[in-house]
Structure formats: structure tokens, C-alpha cells
Amino acid sequence: MKNLRLLPDLHRQQKIVRLDFAFDRELIALVKSQKRARWSQTQQSWYFPAKEFQLDVFYQTFEDSVLIDYSQLKKHSPVNHIIKKKIIPYEPKSIPRLSSLYREQLVLKRYSKIQ
């Protein structure tokens, strides 16, 4: 009997349910017949958007021909693996007063105007 694993994953910052199975033309034809099934070229696998995925409908369709492992769907959510970077805005610090000699040198070289 053929094996198929359902894995939670992310694709283009959206939650998906990825199908992991060995290459089999009959199984691919079954997956293609499902609504909302899509192929990801970057992940090299078939997937369903998580919002539109219904496990019971999927299971009823494939239960006769495939052994389905959906244990990973219950364990964790792919959102836990995303590290969101906190963007800190740049705040310039106050510039200390320049010494008069250094300021004159900058003005002479035309690097700065007198303030």
C-alpha cells in the first residue's frame, strides 16, 4: 500500500498542508482531481491552502488506495517556526559640539557650512 504524509508548512507566508509521498502517477492523478490542490515548484510537492483543507473529505477520498499519516498536522503549527524580526527605527543621536579648529578645517575644505 502507498504511503502519504500530510505536513503543516508555509508557502509564500501562508499556511499550507503539504503532501509528502513517493512519485506515483496514479496518486498524482488522484491529487490533481481534488479541488484546491496545487503544485509548488519551489518545494517540489503538492499542497493545499490550510484554510481550505478539510481532512475528513481528503481522508474519505484517499482511504481505499493510500495509507495516510496525518499525525504531524496535530503536533504543531508552522507559524511557530517563523521568526519575526522587530524593526527598530533609526534615531540619530545628538552630535557633540565640534572644536573650533576642526570646524574651521571642515569649512576650508568645503565639507561643512558654519552652524
Order of alpha helices (4+ residues) and beta strands (2+ residues): beta-beta-alpha-beta-beta-alpha-beta-alpha-alpha
